[in-house]
């Protein structure tokens, strides 16, 4: 990657927080494994390059669909185009979990109100229904929407 590969930014400007990345790396390894500083730097550079690659392909997917905002489905399609299909299910599950946690946090904070004053359980069920519809649209309608078990949804 050239020093000005990222539009208007030098390579140093487009990095990830070293402390955060070091923490992530250490959490993924057994406690008795040490990682050389050069290896940590290389892993961080690989992460930055991967983010650039997926972002660029997501933008291309978005442009092909004549959209102006990159949406999660564009990122998932980019992963498929780039040959990372085996990770799509796990990435989508992490995305869904993030959305659920964000909605739960918003509900707890009292920030969301739809006029009907849905309960948290109703909101989570509605969200799961919308996820199923989005999944079906993303897969060309091949996936039937499934009703999540209410108890399982609340435990998530």
ZIKAJO-V143576 format. One line per field, one symbol per residue. ss: DSSP state (a for helix, b for strand, c for the rest). psi: psi as a letter, one per 40 degrees, with the letter a starting at -180 (. if undefined). burial: 1 if it has 24 or more other C-alpha atoms within 12 Angstrom, else 0. Layout:
ss: ???
psi: ???
burial: ???
//
This chain:
ss: ccccccccccaaaccccaaaaaaaaaaaccccccccaaaaaaaaaaaaaaaaaaaaaaaaaaaacccccccaaaaaaaaaacccaaaaaaaaaaaaaaaaaaaaaaaaaccccccccccaaaaaaaaaaaaaaaaaaacccccccccccaaaaaac
psi: hiefdhheiidddgiihddddddddddeiidehihiddddddddddddddddddddddddddddefiehhiddddddddddeefdeedddddddddddddddddddddefdhhedegiidddddddddddddddddddefedhihihihdddddd.
burial: 000000000000001100001100100000000000000100010001000111111111110000000101111111100000000100010001000100110000000000000001101110110011011000000000000000001000
//
